[in-house]
Amino acid sequence: MPRLLHHFAVALDRDPLGFQTEMLQQRGDGETLRQLDLLAVDGGAHRGGDILAAVDTVQLLRQVSIFAELPQETLGDLAKRVWQKQVDAGSVIVSQEEPGDQLFVIASGKVKVVLYGETGREIILSILRGGDFFGEMSPLDRQPRSANVVAVEDSALLGLDRDAFQTHLTDHPSTALAILAEMSRRLRHADEVIGNLALLDVYARVARTIRDLAQKQGEPVDGGLLIKERPTQQEIAGLIGTSRETVSRALNDFTRRGLLEMSGKQILVRWGFLRKMEDAA
């Protein structure tokens, strides 16, 4: 437990520019624009304290789901220990088998956790977005990284290294409980994925992936749930262990049957599709 806390605290303290910039961009006043200019010019020369002072870091942390319910005092302590890092799309953030003593939280953007086969085939273990975290295993067990993490799009990360994380968790165990709750949820999901791979055919695995996306990200609209940014067909294929072509055939089949409606990156998941999934469960 102490090791996990320490790792989480250092990762959040390293590169404040990216996350704060995105949050500032959501405001439109002139003072905010001036702050953005200063951050863009000076961000690379400053560490956590200088830039963190420019924005209310506690409020930034409050936007991250695993921190949302933490006491103000706990967030304040965490804010002093975090660093922030901006990564470009396509960047390798974590490499399998390398040593790791940092945990990362995604402030904004999207990353994928992947393994690569001997032939270069990509197996996607998960796709993570703002509010998710990764890299917590190595700081806990001091073993090499178990997978690669690659930025799917430009992303802002919060980082905590092992020592800072341990200190924070020792003083604020509520952070550890929040992280353990999320880790437990992931283990349950991993059990479900393993069961799906063993028991379901490819069409059923595609259908469950779409259902899960609709339940997590879908917005209720006339006729169903709208997924505004679906994974690519290649990403879905990597998640369920099949080819992009097979995913394409399945999605087209569901569309012909009136269960889905696709437009660009959006998918409208019809209520009939969700009812069929419930009946099959």
Order of alpha helices (4+ residues) and beta strands (2+ residues): alpha-alpha-alpha-alpha-alpha-alpha-beta-beta-beta-beta-beta-beta-alpha-beta-beta-alpha-alpha-alpha-beta-beta-alpha-alpha-beta-beta-alpha
